[in-house]
Amino acid sequence: MFTGVAFITGATSGIGQATAQSFARKGAKRIVLVDLGDLSVTVSLLRGVETLSVQADVSDEAQVKAAMAAAVNKWGRVDYAAMAQLNNDAPGLVETPMTAGQVITEDSAPDVLPMARPGMPEELADVITFMCCEEAASYVNSVMWSVDGGPMVH
Ligand SMILES: NC(=O)c1ccc[n+]([C@@H]2O[C@H](COP(=O)([O-])OP(=O)(O)OC[C@H]3O[C@@H](n4cnc5c(N)ncnc54)[C@H](O)[C@@H]3O)[C@@H](O)[C@H]2O)c1
């Protein structure tokens, strides 16, 4: 499904790491992993995938450009960009290291969150890869997807 080069930020942990795994499950063979932190665990999860690990601060435009340049230098292209702050999905509470200790259960939040549980990183990742997929989302443009367990239902 993903024949090109994927560029994923925040790839050490949580949603970014799950997104890298989702791209790999859906056939991506070349993935650029970007994070401030150590990317070796994510690399080890991506069997059969050629990776380029770049330690960069994505809040610094020059570092993002340098990471993109490194990808283009290695593979000549970047086809899909899944950037933690830029992709158009709107997560609710997703169970990752960032939200450790925040609890949603059927008892604590039935009135505000119909699904009464946090989202899993994979549930965000699959929406992100859907949005990057030319076959599945070929006529989708300028959309904000809410992936939040449904609080707007109330
Ligand atoms: N988890 C949630 O419930 C939730 C909800 C709303 C929005 N978000 C957003 O989704 C994104 C991912 O969240 P997560 O839950 O997977 O968090 P996480 O803490 O599990 O992972 C975030 C990753 O981003 C990296 N990172 C942080 N700042 C960086 C920077 N400046 N440059 C490069 N890498 C950087 C961290 O090292 C870490 O590996 C974040 O932007 C977060 O604000 C998360």
The ligand as an SDF file (V2000), in Angstrom:
LIG
                    3D

 44 48  0  0  0  0  0  0  0  0999 V2000
   -1.6890   11.0630   24.2540 N   0  0  0  0  0  0  0  0  0  0  0  0
   -2.7230   11.9160   24.1840 C   0  0  0  0  0  0  0  0  0  0  0  0
   -3.7640   11.7180   24.8440 O   0  0  0  0  0  0  0  0  0  0  0  0
   -2.6470   13.1350   23.3150 C   0  0  0  0  0  0  0  0  0  0  0  0
   -3.7780   13.9520   23.2170 C   0  0  0  0  0  0  0  0  0  0  0  0
   -3.7350   15.0860   22.4090 C   0  0  0  0  0  0  0  0  0  0  0  0
   -2.5890   15.3800   21.6950 C   0  0  0  0  0  0  0  0  0  0  0  0
   -1.4870   14.5830   21.8190 N   0  0  0  0  0  0  0  0  0  0  0  0
   -0.2910   14.9670   21.0510 C   0  0  0  0  0  0  0  0  0  0  0  0
    0.1500   13.8870   20.2470 O   0  0  0  0  0  0  0  0  0  0  0  0
    1.5740   13.9360   20.1550 C   0  0  0  0  0  0  0  0  0  0  0  0
    2.1700   12.5910   20.5770 C   0  0  0  0  0  0  0  0  0  0  0  0
    1.7590   12.3200   21.9260 O   0  0  0  0  0  0  0  0  0  0  0  0
    2.0590   10.9490   22.6670 P   0  0  0  0  0  0  0  0  0  0  0  0
    0.9520   10.7440   23.6060 O   0  0  0  0  0  0  0  0  0  0  0  0
    2.3980    9.8970   21.6700 O   0  0  0  0  0  0  0  0  0  0  0  0
    3.3300   11.3770   23.5130 O   0  0  0  0  0  0  0  0  0  0  0  0
    4.6620   10.5630   23.9350 P   0  0  0  0  0  0  0  0  0  0  0  0
    5.2000   11.3390   25.0590 O   0  0  0  0  0  0  0  0  0  0  0  0
    4.3770    9.1140   24.1080 O   0  0  0  0  0  0  0  0  0  0  0  0
    5.5870   10.7180   22.6490 O   0  0  0  0  0  0  0  0  0  0  0  0
    6.0150   11.9560   22.2090 C   0  0  0  0  0  0  0  0  0  0  0  0
    7.3440   11.7580   21.5120 C   0  0  0  0  0  0  0  0  0  0  0  0
    7.6950   13.0180   20.9180 O   0  0  0  0  0  0  0  0  0  0  0  0
    9.0540   13.2860   21.2190 C   0  0  0  0  0  0  0  0  0  0  0  0
    9.2260   14.7350   21.2280 N   0  0  0  0  0  0  0  0  0  0  0  0
    8.7170   15.5990   22.1150 C   0  0  0  0  0  0  0  0  0  0  0  0
    9.0780   16.8490   21.7880 N   0  0  0  0  0  0  0  0  0  0  0  0
    9.8130   16.7450   20.6530 C   0  0  0  0  0  0  0  0  0  0  0  0
   10.4620   17.7020   19.8320 C   0  0  0  0  0  0  0  0  0  0  0  0
   10.4260   19.0020   20.1110 N   0  0  0  0  0  0  0  0  0  0  0  0
   11.1430   17.2620   18.7430 N   0  0  0  0  0  0  0  0  0  0  0  0
   11.1940   15.9470   18.4380 C   0  0  0  0  0  0  0  0  0  0  0  0
   10.5900   14.9950   19.2000 N   0  0  0  0  0  0  0  0  0  0  0  0
    9.9080   15.3930   20.2860 C   0  0  0  0  0  0  0  0  0  0  0  0
    9.3070   12.6580   22.5580 C   0  0  0  0  0  0  0  0  0  0  0  0
   10.6980   12.4040   22.7410 O   0  0  0  0  0  0  0  0  0  0  0  0
    8.4710   11.3900   22.4710 C   0  0  0  0  0  0  0  0  0  0  0  0
    9.2030   10.3150   21.9150 O   0  0  0  0  0  0  0  0  0  0  0  0
    2.0410   15.0840   21.0530 C   0  0  0  0  0  0  0  0  0  0  0  0
    2.2320   16.2260   20.2290 O   0  0  0  0  0  0  0  0  0  0  0  0
    0.8710   15.2940   21.9810 C   0  0  0  0  0  0  0  0  0  0  0  0
    0.7930   16.6180   22.4530 O   0  0  0  0  0  0  0  0  0  0  0  0
   -1.5060   13.4550   22.5860 C   0  0  0  0  0  0  0  0  0  0  0  0
  1  2  1  0
  2  3  2  0
  2  4  1  0
  4  5  1  0
  4 44  2  0
  5  6  2  0
  6  7  1  0
  7  8  2  0
  8  9  1  0
  8 44  1  0
  9 10  1  0
  9 42  1  0
 10 11  1  0
 11 12  1  0
 11 40  1  0
 12 13  1  0
 13 14  1  0
 14 15  2  0
 14 16  1  0
 14 17  1  0
 17 18  1  0
 18 19  2  0
 18 20  1  0
 18 21  1  0
 21 22  1  0
 22 23  1  0
 23 24  1  0
 23 38  1  0
 24 25  1  0
 25 26  1  0
 25 36  1  0
 26 27  1  0
 26 35  1  0
 27 28  2  0
 28 29  1  0
 29 30  1  0
 29 35  2  0
 30 31  1  0
 30 32  2  0
 32 33  1  0
 33 34  2  0
 34 35  1  0
 36 37  1  0
 36 38  1  0
 38 39  1  0
 40 41  1  0
 40 42  1  0
 42 43  1  0
M  CHG  2   8   1  16  -1
M  END
$$$$
